[in-house]
C-alpha cells in the first residue's frame, strides 16, 4: 500500500479534463466520479462532469449535475450556463432562454450568455413564431424542470404496452427524415432493418445487455435528434436558406484580378512575419498600404479591414526589429482604423499589441491600462488567463505585489475553467512570486510546489529547473 501513488482531487480533475479534451469522455467520466468521492459536492467538478455527460448524449444526468451545482451556489454562473445549454440540447428552448437571461443578469461581462439568448430566441421563433407572444414569469421561488423530466413518470406508465398509434406517432416520411438526419439517416435505416431479425433481437451481449434494448435505444436517440433539429431549424427554414444561398452564389461574380492579387500579397506578408523576415514583411506591407487609396471599394468590400490588418503587420514587424516607437504608432493607427469602422476583433487585436509594445518599453502602467480596456472583449477563459497573467506580471514589475497577486489568482481561475495546464503553471508561478514579494513565504512554497507538478505535466524541463 505504501508504494501506491497518492491520488489527489486536483490530479483527477486535470486528468479528466485532459481526457475529455482528447474526446475520451467515458474515461474522463471515471476520473470525475473518483474526484467527487474525494470532494463530494464540489460545484466545479459537478459542472465538468455535466459537460462530459452532455458530450456522451446523457442529457438527464447532465441536467442533474448542473442543478446540483446550483443547489450549492445559486449564483454560480457556470452552473446557470450549463443548465441552460443542457435544456437547449433537450429542446426546452423556453426554459433555456430563462436561464441564459438569468446568467446574463448575474454576469453581463460573459458574452456566452448573450449568444445563448440569441440562439434560444431563434429556435423559439422557428418553432412558434415571434417570441413576444410567449410570456414567461420569472420568479426566484420557481424551480424550472425540463419537459422531459416533468413527463418522465407519465412516459414510464405508457411504456408498458404501446399501442399501434404510439408506435407510429414518431414516424415521419423518409424524405423529411433524410433531410433532418443527414448522414445519420443511413444509421437509422440500418437499425430498423436489424429489428426485423428476430433471432438477433432475442440474443444478448457478453455484458448481459439485450440486443433489442440497444437497437431501440439507438433509434430513440436518433428520433430525439430528428425532433430537436426540426424544432431548431424547420425544413421550410432550411429550404429557404438553401434557395437564398443558391441565388446569392449565382449572382456572385468571380473575384477580380486586383482582389486575388491583394489576397495573395496578404498571405505572403503573414508568411514572412511567421518566418522571422521582419524587414521584408514591413516593406511588402508598406508598399501594399500605399496602393490602397486606388482600390475600388465595389470589388474590395473589406477594404477598411485590410488596411487595419496592414497597420497591424507593420507594427509587429517593427517590434521584431526593435523599433518600439514606430511599432506603437502603427498599432495605434490599427486601433483608430478599427474603431472608426466598427471592427470589434481588430480593436481587441490592436489593444493587445499596444499593451505588448508598452511592456517591452518598460511602460508597465500604460500596458496595464491598455490591457484592462481589452478585458471585456476577451471571448474565452483561455484568452482571459493570459491577459490577467500579463497584467499581473506588469504589477509585479511595478512592485505592486497585492495587485499582482489578485490578477494572478484571476488568471489561475480562468486557466482552471479552460482546463489548460500550461496557463495553470504560469498563473501559479505568478501567484507564488507575488507572495514572495509580500513575504508570505509559506504560501509561496506551496504554490511553487503546485507549479512544479504542473511543469511535470506540460512537460517543461526548463520550467521545472526554474521553479526548483
N, C-alpha and C positions, 0 to 999 in steps of 0.2 A: 504493500500500500504506500510506503514511503517513496517508492520510485515513480509513482504515478504523477503526471504533471498537474499542477494546480489550475483548475479551470475557473476563470472569473466571469462575472456578468459582462464586463467590457469586452473580454476576448470573444465570448459567444456572440455578442451583438456585432462586433466587427466582422467575424467570420460569416455570420448570417447575411449581413448587408453585402459583403463581397460575393457570396454565392448567388444572392438574388440579382445582383448586377450582371452576373455571368449567365443568368437565365435558369439557374438550377434552383427553382423555387421550392421544390419538395424538400431538398436537403436543407435549404435556408430555414424552412419552417421548423425543422427539428432543432436547429440552433436557437430559434426564438422561443420555442417551447421550453427548452432547457434553461434559457435565460430567465424566463418568468418563474421557473421553480426556485431560482436563487433570489429573485427580487419580485415577489408577487405584486401584481397591480401596477407595475411601472408603466406610466402612460406612454412614454416614448417607444418602449418595446411593443406595447399593445398596438400602436399605430403602425409600426414597421411590420408586425405580423398581419395586421389588417390589409396592408398593401400587398403582402405576399398571397393572402387568401384571394384577393381580388384578381391578381395575375393568374391564379390557378382556376378562376371561374367560380369559386365558392363565395357567392355574394352574401349569403346569410351569415356565415362566420365572420366575414369582413365587416359587416354592419354591426355584429355583436361586439367585436373588439373596439370599433370606433365609438360605440355608445358606452362601453365600459370605461374608456379613457375620459369621456365627458362626465361620467359619474364621479370620477376622481377630481376633475378640474373642469367646471362648466365653461371657463374662459379659455380653454386650451384650443388655440387656433388650428393646429394640425388635426386635432380630433374633429372639429367642425368641418374642415375641408375634406377629410377622409370620409366622413359620414355623407356629406353632400355628393362626393364623387361616386360612392357606392350606390346611393339612392338613384343617381343619374344612370348608372350602369344597369340597375334593376328596372329602369323605365319609369320610375317615380319622379318625373320631371318637376311636378309642382312642389313636392316636399324638398327635393334637391335645391330648388330655387330659394326656398325659405332659409335653408342652412347656408347657402352661398351668401345671401343677404346678411344673415346674422354674422358670418365671418368677416364680411367687408366692414360692417359697423364696428366690429371689435378691432380689426387690423386693416385700416384703409390703405396702409403702405404696401400690403401684399397684393400685387397685380393679379395673382391667380384667382382670387375671389371674383374680381370683375369679369375675367374670362369665363369663369363658371356660370355667372349670372347670364352672360351673353348667350352661351350655348344652351342653357336650360330654357331661356325665353324663346330661343329659335325653335327648340324641339317642341315647346308648347304650341307655338304658332303653327307648326307643321301638323300637330295633332288636332287642335280645336279652333284655330283661328287666333284673333287678336287676344293677347294676354290680359288686356284691360277688362275683358269680360269675366276673368277668373278672380274671385275675391278670396284671399287667404287671410284669416285672422291669426296674427302672431302675438301670442301672449307668453309670458315667462313660465306660466304654470303648465303649458301644454306640452305633452311629450309626443312627438311625431314618430309614428311607426310606419314602416313601409306597407304598401298594399299587399305585398306578398306575405308579410308577417301577419297582417290582420286576417287574411283569408286562409291561413295555414291550417287551422282547425277544421274549417269547412271543407278544404281540399282533402284532408285525411279521411273525413267521413264519406266523401263522394268517391274516393279511390277504391273502395271495396269491390263494387260491381259497376263498372262503367257501362252506360247504355250505348247503343249504336250512334245516337246523336252526339254523345260526348266524345266518342271515338273519332268522329268525322268533323267535329266542331272546329278543330285547329287546322284542318286541311285547306290549302289554297291551290289555285291552278298551277300546274308545273311551270307555265311561263312566268307567273308572278314570283314563284319561289326561286326560279333560276335568276331572275333579276335581283332579288333581295339577297340571296345567299352567295351569289357569285361562284367562286371556285369550290365553296363548301357544299354546293348543291349535289355534286357527284358523290360526296361522302354520305349525304342523306339518302340518296337513291341506293347506294351500296348497303347501308344499314337496313333499309326497308326490305331489300331482297333477302338479307340474312334472316329476317323474321319468318320468312316462308319455309326455312329449313327446320322442320320440327325436331329432328334428331339433334341438331346443333343447339337449338334453344333449350332442350332438356338437359344438356350437359353442364358441367361446372368447371371452373379453373382450378389450378393447383392450390390456390389460396382459399378455395371453397365458395367463391362467388359464382352465382348463376349467370350463364352467358346471356340469358334473356333479359336480366336486370341491367347488364352492362349495355346491351344494344338499345333497350328502351331509354336508358339514361342518356345515351348519345343523341338519340332522336329528339328527346325532350329538350336537351341543351340547344340543339340546332333550331328547334321551334321557337325557343325563347329568344335566340339571337335574331331570328327572322322577324318576330314581332317587334323587338326593340328597334331594329333598323327601319321597319315600316313606320314606327312612331317618330323616330328621329328625323327621317327624311323619306316621306312617302314617295311612291313610284311616280306620281304625277309631277312631283317636285324634281325628281331625278331626270325625268324625260324632258322637262322644261329646261333644266340646266344643260343637258346634253345638246338639245337643239340650239340653245343660245351660244354654247361653246363652238358648235359646228359652224354657225353663221359667222361668228367672230373670226374663226380660223380662215373661212373663205374670203372675208373682207381684208384680212391681214396681208399686207404686201411683204414681199421678200425684203430683208434688210438691205439698205443701200450700201454702196462700197465704202462710204465715209464711216458709216456705223460699224461695219466689220473691221475697218482699219483701226478705229478708236478702241474697240473691244480687244483686238489683238495687242495693241500697244499697252493697254492697261494690264493685260496678263504678263507681258514682258517686264513691265515696271515692278509688278509684285514679285515676279520670279527673281529679278536682280536683287531686290531687297532681301529676299529669303536666303539667297546665296552669299550675302555679305558684300555685294558690289555696290556700296552705298553711293559713291561718287557718280557712277554710271547711271544708277537708278535716279538720282536727283536731276541729272542733265536731261534724261529722257522725259521725266515728268514735267520739268520746266518748259521744254520745247512743246510738249502737247498742250500745256496750260496756255502758252502764248497763242496757240492756234484756236483756242476755244471761242473767242468773240465771233468768228465766222461760221461756227457750227449752226446749221439750220435746225431750229427747235422742233419743226414738224417731223424731221427724220430722227432727231435725238431727243425724245421727250424727257429723259432723265439727265439732261444737261447739267442742272444745278448740283445734282448728286455726284456726278462725275467730277465736277470742279472741286467740290468739297473733298472727295477722295484723293485728288491730286495734291491738294494742300497737305493732307494727312501723310501721304507717301513722302513728300518733300521734307516735312518736319521730322519724320522717322529717319530718313537718310541723313539729315543734318545732325540729328542727335548721335547717330552712329559715327559720324565724322568728328564729333566733339564740338560742333558749332552750336552751343547752347542757346544764345540769344536769337540766332536765326531760326533755330528749331521752334523756340517759343513763339516767334512771330508767325511762322507757318501754321502751327496748331491753333493759334488764336484766330487766324483767317479761316481755318476749317470750322471753328466754333461759330464765328459770325455768319458764315455762309449757311451753316446747318440751321441756326436759329431763324434767320431771315426766311428760309424756305420750309420751315416746319419739319426738318429731318431729325426725328427723335433719336434714332440709332446713331446718327452722325454726331449729335450733340453729346451723347454718352461717350462715344469714342474719343471725341476731342477733349472732353474733361479728363478722361483717363490719361491721355497723352500729355496734356499740360501739367497734370499732377506729377507725372514721371520726370518731366524736364525740371520742374521746380525742385523735386527731391534730389536730382543729380547735381543741381546747382547749390545745394545746401540750404535752399529757402524752404525749410520744412513747414513753417506756418502757412505759407502760400499754398504748398502742396496739400496740407490738411484741409484748408478752406475749399480748394478746388474739388478734392475727392469727396468731402462731405456734401457738396452740391450734387454729386453723382449718385449718392446712396439711394434716393427714391427711384432712380432709373434702373437699379440692379434687378435683373429679371429672374435670377435663381439664387439658391443658397450658396452655390459654389462661387458665384461672382461676388456675393457679399463677403464670403470667407476671406478672399484675397484682398478685397477692398478694405475691410476692417483691419486686416493684418498690416497693410501698408500705412494706414492712418496711425495705428498703434505704434508701429516702428518709428514714424516721424515724431510722435510724442515722446518716445524713449530717447530719441536723439536730442530733443529739447529739454531733457531731464524732468519731464512731467510724468513721473512714474505711475501715479494714480490713474491718469487718463489713459496711459499705455496699457495698464492692467485691465481697465474697463473695456477697451477695444480688443484686447487680446482674448478676453472671455467671450465677447460678441463673435469674434472670428471663429473661436472654438465651437460655439453653439451652432453657427451656420455650417461649419465643416461636419459636425455630428449629424445635422439634418440631412446633409447630402451623402453622408457615409464615406467621405473622401479621406483616406488615411494620410495622404501626403500633406493636405492642409490642416488636418488634426495635429500633425507633427509640428508644422510651422507655428501654428497658433499656441500650442503648448509651450514651445520654446520661448515665444514672446512673453507669455504669462510668467514663466519662470524668471526671465531676465528682468521683468518689471518688479517681481517680488524680491529679487536680489537688490535692486535699487532702493526698495522700501525696507530693506534689512529684515525681511520675513524669510529667513534662511531655511527654516524647517519646511515651509510650504514650497519654497523654490526647489529644494532637493527632491521632494515628492513629485513635482511636475517635471523636473529633468529626468527622473526615473521613468515616468509615464512616456515622455518624449522618446527615451531610449528604446522602449518597447515598440513604439510606432516606427522608429527608424529601422528596426529589425524587420518589420512587416513590409516596408516600402520596396525593397531593402536599399539602404544607403550607408555604405561603409564610412564615407566622409562625414555624414551627419552623426553616425554613432561615435566616431572619434572625437568630433567637436563637442558633443554632449558630455562624453566621459571627461 
